[in-house]
Amino acid sequence: MKISEIRELNDEELRTELERLHRHLFDIRAQAVTEKLEDPTLITKAKRDIARLLTIIRERELAGAQNQAVPGGAK
């Protein structure tokens, strides 16, 4: 998944996609343990997609906190 595609998703869709990727990673790891995984790079790709989603979620959290901050800062 590309970062531009991730940025187009709303918060609920991000959480749903994150859940789906976690399940997918679990399935891939299970296949790796039973030696049925044909492409070992799938684990790395899934981890990177999860990291991208978490990065966008965190960016939005920080942007929301910044918008709620008091102008001029606390003294």
C-alpha positions in Angstrom: 0.0 0.0 0.0 1.4 3.4 -0.9 1.5 6.3 1.5 -0.7 8.4 -0.8 -3.4 5.7 -0.6 -3.1 5.5 3.2 -3.5 9.3 3.6 -6.8 9.2 1.6 -8.4 6.9 4.2 -10.4 8.2 7.1 -9.6 7.3 10.8 -12.0 4.4 10.9 -10.7 2.9 7.7 -7.2 3.2 9.0 -8.1 1.3 12.1 -9.8 -1.4 10.1 -6.9 -1.7 7.7 -4.5 -1.9 10.6 -6.5 -4.8 12.1 -6.6 -6.6 8.8 -2.8 -6.2 8.4 -2.1 -7.5 11.9 -4.2 -10.6 11.1 -2.4 -11.0 7.8 1.0 -10.8 9.5 -0.1 -13.5 12.0 -1.2 -15.7 9.1 2.1 -15.2 7.3 4.1 -16.0 10.4 2.1 -19.2 10.9 2.9 -20.2 7.3 6.5 -19.5 7.9 6.6 -21.7 11.0 5.0 -24.6 9.1 7.3 -24.0 6.1 4.5 -23.3 3.7 5.5 -19.7 3.0 6.7 -19.4 -0.5 7.8 -15.7 -0.4 9.6 -14.8 2.9 9.6 -11.1 1.9 5.8 -11.0 2.7 6.6 -10.7 6.4 8.8 -7.6 5.8 6.2 -6.0 3.5 3.4 -6.5 6.0 5.5 -5.0 8.8 6.2 -2.0 6.7 2.6 -1.5 5.8 1.7 -1.6 9.5 4.4 0.9 10.2 3.1 3.2 7.5 -0.4 3.0 8.9 0.8 3.7 12.5 2.8 6.7 11.3 -0.3 8.3 9.6 -2.4 7.6 12.7 0.2 9.2 14.9 0.6 12.2 12.6 -3.2 12.8 12.8 -3.1 12.5 16.6 -0.4 15.1 16.8 -2.1 17.4 14.3 -5.3 17.2 16.3 -3.4 17.9 19.6 -1.7 20.9 17.9 -5.0 22.3 16.7 -6.4 22.0 20.3 -3.4 23.8 21.9 -3.9 27.3 23.3 -2.5 30.0 20.9 0.5 31.8 22.3 1.5 28.8 24.5 1.4 28.4 28.2 3.4 30.7 30.4 
